[in-house]
Amino acid sequence: MLRKSEFLKNKKCRILLCIELFLLFAGIIMLFGKTGIVAGTEETDRLLAEGISLSPGVYTARIYYDTQEDIQGGFGVRVEEENLSALKSNPVTLYAGAGMAQCQFYLLDSVAHLCVYVENNGQTLEVKGVEIENGGQAVFMWVITVLFFSLLVNAGAVLLLLHRKSPFPARQQLIFWGISATVVVSSIPLMVDYLFFGADLIFHLGRIEALAQALLSGMPFSRIEPMWLAGHGYANSIFYCDTFLLFPAILRMAGFPLTISYQCYVTAVNLATALIAYTAFKRCFQSAEIGLLGCMLYTLSPYRLYNIYNRASVGEYTAMIFLPLLAWGFYRIFSADTKEKSYKRSWLIPTLGFSGIIQSHALTCEMAGGFAILLCLLMWKKVFRRQTFLVLLKMAAATALLNAWFLVPFVDLMTADSYYFGNNANVLIQSRGITLAHPFYTLQAGGSSSRFAENGMLDAEPITMGAALLAGTLLWLWLRFRKGFWEDRDKTRKKTADTAFLLGCIALYMSTSYFPWDKLSSAGSIAAALTGSLQFPTRLMVIVTLCMVFVSCAAWFWLLEGKGKFRPSTAKGILAGLGAVCVLFSMYQVDDILNTRASILRLDSAQNMGHSPILGAEYLPLDAQAEHMTYHEPVLSQGTEMSFYEKRNLQVNAYVETDGAGEHYVEFPLLYYKGYHGVNTDTGESLQVVKGDNADVRVLLPDHFSGNIQCSYTGMWYWHLAEAASAAAVLGIAVFVIRGRKVR
């Protein structure tokens, strides 16, 4: 161990600490710089403000206006040509009825002639005012950046001092550099100043931005972010858990551009995937070398890289972080000695795995849960062992409790209304499966086509096992049927690898266009809903990848045992060769992505995305139309008058009066989901809230009513019980783990 005094006695380390403290102190000094409104001007013709001198920083240009129609990309900032590279910004749309628009921009250098402009494109536009605000985000960006690189550099310095004091064994160095190289190779497409445009990219960027805006608005536990759909709100967080998006959302709050926030998130995902895969496969086979092999095969698998850079499927590639925990957990449950004291804790690892998947991607959880059930059916004799059965029950109960805060609202809203994702039940998906050629598509390129029924393998997306994983699987098959190979070897691992290979083959078959998905969807409404929600049979490649990585690791584990005619030195040489194949083929894939992806995205002003990047509108109620979700005033029934109205996020306040008998109501520009509540703030009396026209929130009013009303989204009371149950489960598991460590 390295003592603190030893670190501080080193002259270079002291100099390093002084530099870091100086940089942090410089950031603290900047906190006292000028913030708030730094420029404002009256309306002129087209050029609203010019000749503004600003220092480097993060600013927000704001315009107050009135228009009857949307003006696409009509508002932004620019500088003189010679300073063009100093400005990072995108023009934003002026929406009818909004009354105000913002454009965040970044100055990398001082400018003396910044201009704020509007292009009305011949449309009627009344400008009421313009201002530029310095919110001080540049300071937070500076402090976070300094802290991050200080942590990185200090960790490197500590490792170097430890190595000089007592050199690390070659094995530890191999693991460190191997994992580092794996993370770097998988992150190469992030080393540019833009993003590759994937089918789901804008939707997930919208999720990050909406979450950041909700946090800035003082709504840290919002179930519905108000930014969506012109302020109507969208229940994305209820149906698609945002837990792991808190990291990029916090970076956005600090002022980092949305592009950089997303790139940091993907890098963190790559690192987490590599570390968890290494730990899981190392524990399964009790071998650091096998752990590294599993880490490389899994993290650099073609389908995972395809999910990140071709599809931008944030939920799916985030869920892949936790799948190795299921492999590790179920391997221990079904192979460990039930008499061991530690066996009673075997439920913990798969519980964490399932929890991570649930809070990342519901569809991946459905697939993982389905194959976990299939695994239990195959291992039914062991399932009904008393200790094993108790462990599985604890796993299921703990998973339900840990995720009750998300699952209860999810199920509640899903059963409370009909949504557009229900239309997927009628979609036939068999033609979207892969062909027989795909498993042998080894020199995987970037690819851009998944319409295999029409285009075959032409420009095919890399939905494949890859060369290294295919080689490992074929090696296992060769060893599996080699005569005399299994004498004096562990039969438990052989049976486990057999089971993993069988599950992988089933998942591979189900991902092809030869599996009878269309017939299955006609077997009944439940079958149709399950197959339709899958959308793409190729999603099952995540299960194929996990199973075949386990099989490949098993093959090399048996070679490294050194029994029979196989020498460990020869096996290690072959192992190194497989690792090299994995890295080289993955580099070819990411290089092809860099060179051939047709569309890129530079998003400096997040407001440029608009307010409705809702992809297929899956979580929109069936009786709502996205086209209706515009900035508009409340709708009043006949005989109802409103003299005051204020809307803040998902809460509205109004003073309303009604006349004699009849149906009286006010429809507010909020998208109706179960959980809205109305109240007469003068008396505290509850008011009934129902779904109005086009699924707007409608508050019903009594006859001869006069008073102040408030309507807001608060959810249901029993959701809070679920939150309390999850908090108690987290605390209980933490105590369980700490006590277990003390006992050991």
N, C-alpha and C positions, 0 to 999 in steps of 0.2 A: 504493500500500500504506500501511497505517496502522501506524506504529511503536508499540511498547509504551509508550515514554516519552510519546508524544502522548496515548495513552489515559489514562495515570496523571496527566498534567498537568491534565486536565479536572477541575474541582472537582466537578461532578455525578457523574462516574464514580468519583472517590475516595469520595464519600459512599455511592454505591451499593455499592462493594466493602466498605466498613466495615459496612454493614447486613448484607450477605451473610455476612461473617466472624462478625459477632455472632450471627446466627441459627445458623450452624454450630457456634459455640462453645457456644451454649445447648444444642444437641443433644448435644455431647460431655459437658457437665456432667450431662445426664440419664442418661448411661451409668452414673453412680455412684449412681443411685437404687435404690430397693428392688426387687429381683426375686426370683423363686422363689415358694414357697408363701406367700401373704399372708393366707389364711383357711382354716380347717378346722373341722369340727364333727362331733359324734357324731350318730347317727341319732335323729331324732324321728319324728313321725307323717308328715304330708304335706309340711309346710314344713321343709326340711332346714336352712336357714340364713337368718337374717333380721337386719335392722338392721346390715348390713355397710357400713362407710364406705370408699369407694374414690375415688381421684383419676382424672382422665381417662387413658385408656390402652387397651391391648389385653390382654385377659385370657382365660384358659381355665378354665372350670368343669369339674371332673372328678368323676365318681361311680363308686364301686365297689359292685357289686351282684350279685345272683343271681336269675334268673328262668327259668321254664321255657317262656315264650312271649314273642314280640316285643311290645313296648309302644310303639305308634306315637306319636311326638311327646311322649314322657312326661317329658322332662328338659329344663330350661332355666333361665333367670334372668329376673327382672323387677324393676322399681322402682316406687315410689309414683307415683300418677297425675300429680302435678304435675311429676315429672321424667321422664315417659315418653319425651320426645323425646331425652333424653340417652343412651338405650340403643339399640344396634343389635344384634339377635340373633334367631335362630330356634330353636325347640325341636327336639330331636333324638330319634331313636328309640333305645330300649333293646333291644338284640338278645339273644335267648336264647343263652347260652353264651359271650358276649363277656366278661362279667365287669367291663368298664369302658367308660364312654362319656365323650366330651368334647364340650363346647359352647363354641366360641370366641365372645366377645362384645366389643363396642366401647363405650366410654364417652366421649361427647363433652364431658361436664361432670362435675364432682364430684357424687357421690351419697352420701347418708347412710343410706339404707334399702334396700340391695340385697338381694334374696331369691333363694335357690337353691331350686327346687321340683322335685317329681316328681309326676306324675299316673299312678297305676297302673291307672286305668280299671277297677277291680274285679278286676284280675289279681294273682296272687301275686307279690310282689316283696320281696326281702330286701336292705335297704340296709346296706352295710358301712362306708361312709365317704364324705365329700364334702370337696373342697378346691378352692380357687381359686388359680391360678398367674398371676403376671405374668412373661411371658417376655422383656420388654424390647423387643417388636417395635415399640412406638410410637416408640422412639428411631430405629430404622432407617427407619421410614416418614417421620419428620421430616427426617432427613438426606437421604434420596433425594429428597424433595419440594423441599427447599431447593436441592439441587444442580441439579435439573432446571430450576426456575424461574430460578435464577441463570444457568445456561447460556443459557436462552431470552432473558432480559433483557439479558445481556451481548452476545449476538449482535446483538440489536436495537440496542443502543447503538453497537456497532462499525459496523454498517451506516449508522446515522444520521450518525456522525462522518465516515465515508467519503463519504457523499452531500454533506455540507456542504463537505468538502475538494474534491471533484470530483464534481459531480452526475451520477448515473447516467443514461444515455440513456433516452429514453422506452420504447424496445423492452425494455430490461432491467427497467424498472419494470413494464411490462405483463406480462412473463413471471412476475416474482415475485408480483405480486398475483393474476394469473390462476391460478397453481398453488395459492397460498394459499386463494383462494376455492373452488377445486375441492375441496381437502381439507376445508374447513369445511363446504361443502354436503353432501358425502358423509358427514360425521360428525354431522350434526344430530341423528339419533335417539339418539346417545350422550350427548347433553346433558341427561340425566335421571338420576334415582337408581335406575333399574331397568333390566332387560333385557327385550326383546321375546321372548316364548316362541316359539322355532322348533322344528321337528321334531327337529333334531340338537343342540339347545343343551345339554341336560343331559349328553349323552354327551361333548361336547367340554369342558364344564366339569369333568367327571369326569377327563378326560385331564390337564387342567392341575393339578387338585388331586392326582391320583395321582403325577404327575411331581414336584410340589413335595414331597410326603411322602417319596418315594424319595430325593430329594436331601437332605432333612433327616435321613433314616435312614442317611446315609453310603453311598448306592448311586447315585453320579453317572452310571454307565454301565449302569444296569439295563436289561435287555431285557424284563423282566416286572416291572411295578409291583405290590408286595404289597398295596396298599390294596384292590384290586378283589376282589369276590366273597368277602367275609367273610374276607379274608386268604389265600384260595386262590391269588391272583395271576391275571393275565389278560395274554396275549401281545399286547396292543394295540400296544405300541411296535415289535414286530417286524413287524407287518403294516401299521401306519399310523405313519409316521415322525413323531417328536416334536421334531425339531430346532428349528423356529421357535417351539414352545411353551415353550422354555426362558425366553424373555423374560417372559411372564406367570407362569410357575412361580417365577422368581426374585422377582418382585413379591409373590407369595403367601408365599414364604419370609420376606420382609422384614416381613410382617404385613398387607399390604393386603388388603381384602376381595376375594373371588373376583369379585364383580361389577365392581369398579374395575379389577382386574387384566385382566379380559376386555375392558373398554372401552378400556383403554390399548393392548391388543394390536390391536384393530380400528382404532383411530386410527393406530397405527404402520403397519398394513397399507395404509390409505388413503393415507398419506404416501408410502410406498414405491412403491405402484402409480402414483401421480401422477408421481413423479420418474423412475421407470424408463420409463413410457410417454412422457413428454416427451423424455427422452434418446434413446429408440429411434426415435421418429418424426422427431425433429429430425435425427438422423444419416442416416436413410433419405432425407430430402428436402433436407438441407442448408439448413434454414430454421427459425428459432426460432418464427415464427408458426405454421407447420404443426406443429411439435412441441407447441405449446400447444394447438392444435386437437385433435390426436390424444390428448393428455393428458386434455382435458375430455370428449371423446367416449367414451373408454375407461373412465376412472375413474367417470364419472357414468352409464355405460350401465345401463339398467333391469335387465338380467339380473344384473349384478354387485351392485347394491344389493339385488336380490331374494335373492341368495345370502347376503348378510350379514344382512339384517334379517327376511326371511320364513322362510328355511330354517335360518339359523345354520350354514351348511355351511362350517365353518372350513377344511377341507382344500381345497375347491374355490376359495373366494375368495382363499386364500393362494396357490394355484397360479397364479391370474390375475395376480399380481405379475410373473411371469416370462415369460408368453406373448409380450409385446412384444419380449423379447430374441430369441425365435425368429424373429419377423418381421424384425428388424434383421439377425440373423445370416444367415438364408437369403437375404435380399435382397442382402447383400454377397457371399455365396458365388456366387450365380448372375448377378450383374450387374456386379461389379467387374472390373477388368482383371487377369487372372491374371499379368501380367508385373510388376505392382507388388510391391515388396518386402514391403509390409504385407499382401499377400494371403495369405501363408503363415500369418498369425496369425488368419485369418478363422474358424478353428474355435473360438476361445476364447469368443466371445459366445454362440453356440447351446449350447456345452457348459455354460456357467453357467446358461442358461435351462432346459435339460433337467434339470440337477442340482437347481435350485430346485423344479421341478415334481415330480420324483421324491420329494423330501423333504417335499413338501406333500400330494400327492394322487395315488395310483397310477392311478386311473381317468382323470384329466385327462392323465396322462403317456401312457396307452394311446391316447387320442384324438389328442393332439398327435403322438405317434409315428406313428400310422396316417396322418394327413394329411401328415406330413413324407415318408413313403414315397410317398404319392400325388403329392406335389409333385415328388419325384425322378423318378417315372415320367413325369410331364408334361415334365420338363426333362431327359430321358434323354440328349440329345445333349451337354448341358453337363456332366452327371454324369460322363461317360466322358472328359472332358478330363483330362489327367494331373494337373495342379495341383488341379483341383476334386475329383477322386476322392481324392487324398491328403488334402486338407482334410477331406472327409467321413469318411474312415477315422480321422483323428486325432480328430475330434469324437466318433465312436462309442467309440473306445478310451479317450479321456480321460473321457468321461461314465461308462463302465463302471468305470474305476479310481476316480474320485472318489466314486462311490456304492457301491463294493463292500462297504463296512462295513455298509450297510443291505441291499443286494440279496442277498448270499450267505445271511444268516440268513433273509431273507424267502422266497427260493426253497427253501431247505433245509426250513423248517418247512411250507411249502405242500405239498411233495411227500411229507413224512413222515407225514401224517395227513389225515383228512377232517374238514372243518369245516362249520359251518352255512351259510357263504356259498356253499358248493357247491350248496345247494338253489336258488339264484337261476338256475341253468342251466335249470330247468324252468319259469321264469316267462315268460309272454308279455307283451311290453312295448309292442306296437304301439298299443294303445288309450290309452297314456299320452302319446302325441305331441300336438303342438299342431295347431290348425286353420288353414285358409287366412286366417282373419281376424287371427290373431296378429301377423304381420309389419306389419299396418296398425293395430295397437292402439297408437295414438300417445299418447293422454292417459293414460299408464300410472298406475294407482292402486296402492294397497298390495295389495289382493286377498288371498284366503285359500283359493281353490279351484283345485286342479290336476286335478280329475276331469272332464276335458273331455268324455269319452265320456258321462258322465251329466248334467253340469250345463252343458255348452257353455261359453259365454263369461260366464255369470253369476258375478259376483264373482271373475273370473279373476285369477290371479296374474300379475304383470308379466313374463311370459316372452316378451319381444319385443325388437325392435331399438331402438324408441323413435323419437320424431319427428325429432330432429336427425340421427341416423344414417341414417334412411330418406331424409331430404332430401338428405344428402350422397351417398348411393348413387344416387338418382334424378338428381342433378346430373351425376354421372359418366356415367350412361347417356346423358344428353342430349349431353354433350360427346363421348362415344365415337363417336356416330353423326352428329355434326355435320359437314357437308361442308366440306372445306378446313381444318378445325381442326388437323389433324396435320401440316400442311406446316411444315417447319423446326422440328419439335419432337422431343424425345428419344423415339425409338421403344422404347428399352429399358424406360423407365418405363411406357410404354403396354402393353407385353407383360406386365410385372410386374403391373400393375393388372388386366389381363385374367385372368391366372392367379389372383390373389387373389379376384376376383369369381367365377370359376368354382368355386373351392374353397368360398367362402362359400355359393354357391347349392347345392352338393352337401350341405354340412353343414346348411343350412336345410331341404332336402328330407328329409334323414335324421332331422331332429328332429320331423317331422310324423307324423301318424297314417296318412299315405298311403304311407310307405315300407314295403316288405314285411318288416318285422321278424319277424313270426310265421312266415312261410315260411322266412326265413333261419335261424331257430332250429331248424327241423326238418331242416336240411340235414346235420346231423351233430353229434357231441358237442362238437367244438371250436367250431363256429359257435354252438351253444346256450350254451356257457360264455361266449363273448365277448358275445353279445347280452344274456344274463341278467345278467352282471356290470355291464353298463351301467345297468340298472335303469330309467332314465328317458331316453328319446330326447332330452328337452329339455336334457340336459347338453351336447349339441352346440352349444347357443347360445353357448358360450364361443368356439368356432371361428368361428361366424357373426360374433360381435361383433368379434373380432380382424381378420378378413378385410375386413369392411365398413368398419371404421375406417381401414384402409390404403387402401381404394378411395376413401373420402371425402377423406382427406388428399391423395391423388393428384389428385382433381378440383380442389381449391382450390390446389394447387401449380401446376397448369397455368394457372389463372386469374391467379395472382399473377405469373406470368412476364411478363404484359403484352404478349404478342404478338398480332397481329391486331387485332380490334375491341375487345378487352377491356382496359380501363384498370386499372392496379394500384389506383388509389384506389377504383374501383367494386368491385373484387374484395375489397379490405380491408373495405369497408362491408358487403358480403354475408357475409364471414367473421365480422365482429363480430356480425352478426345471427344467424348460426348458433350462435355461442358463447352468445349470450343465450337462444336457444331451448333449447339444451342445459341451461343452468343453470335456467331457469324450469320446464321440464318435470321436471327432476330434483327441484327443490324441491317441486313438486306431489306427486311420488311419495313423498318422505320425509315431507312434511306429512300425506299420507293414511295413511302407516304410523303416524305419531304419533297420529292421531285414530281409526283404525279397528281396529288390532290388538286382538284380543279378550283376549289373555292376556299378563300381564306377570309378571316374576319379580324379587323382592327376596331376594337370598341373602346374608345377613350372616354366618351360620354355615355354612361349607362342609360340615360334618358332617351338615347337614340333608338333603343329597342321598342319604345312605345309601352303600352299598358296591357297588351293582350297576346303575349307569346304563349298561348295555352295549348299549342300542338294540336292534338285531335279533340280538344275540349272534353276529355273523358269525364271530368268531374262537374260538368255543367248539367243542371237538371234538364230533363227532356223537353219541358215546356218553356225553356229559355232559349233565346237566340243571341249569339255573341254580337251580332250586328246592332242589337238594341242597346248594348252596354256602352253608352256614351255619357258624357257629362251633361246631365239634364236636371231640371228642377223637379220637386215632388209633384205628383199628380193628385188632385183633390176630387172627391166625389161631388155630385151636385148638392148644393146646400151646405158646403163646407168652405170656410175661409181661413186663411193662414196669414198672420201679420208679422210673424218672426220665424226665421229658419236659420239654423246653423248646423253644419256637418263637420265633424272632426273624426277622421278615420272611419271606424265602424259604429260611431255614435252620432245620433242626430237629436237636436233639441228644436222644438217649435212651439209657438203659441197658436192654438187652433180654436175655432168656434164653429158650432153646428146649429142648424135651425131645427124645425119640428121633425115629425116622424119620417123615417126613411132609412136607407142604408148610407151610413156616413163612414168615411175612411180617408186616410192619407197614405199614398204609396211613395215610399222614399227610394232614392236611387241606390239601393242595396240589394244584392242577390240573396234570395231567401234560402237559408239552410236552417235545419232544426237547431234551435239554440238562441234565436232572437227573442228578446223580451221587451215589452213596453210598459211604461208606468206614467201615471199622472203625478208629476213631481210636486204639485200643490198639496195633494191629499195622500200620496203614497199608494193609491189604488192601482192594481195591475190592469193593463189593457191587453186585449187579445191581439196576437200577432199571427197573421196567416200569409199564405202565398198569394200574391196579387197577379196582375197581368204580366206576362213575360217573366214570371218568377221574381218580380220585385217584392220587397218587404211591404206588406200592407198592415197598417195599424187600424183596427176597428174602433169607432168612437160611438158613444151613446148619444141619444137625442138631447138637444139643448145643452150641449157640452161647451164649456168655456174654460180654458186653462192651459198650462204648460205641460207638454208631454215630452218624454224621452224614450228613445228606442236604441238599444245597443245589443251587441252580440256578447253573451256571457256564457254560452254553453249550457249544459245540464248539470244539476246538482250532483248526480251520481258519477259524473266524470271526475269530480274532485275526490270522491271516495276512491276511485281507481288510481288517481295520482298519489293519494296517501298510501295506498297499498303498494305501489311501485317504490315509493320512497322508503317505506318500511322494509321492503325486500332488498333494496340496495344496502341499507344499513345492516340488515341481518346477514347478508352475504359477506359484507366487509368484516363484521365481527367474527364470522365463521372462519374466514381466511386468516385473519390475524391470530385468532386462537390456535388454528391449525399450525401456523408457523412457529408459535411459541412452544407448542407441544413437541414438534419435530426438533 
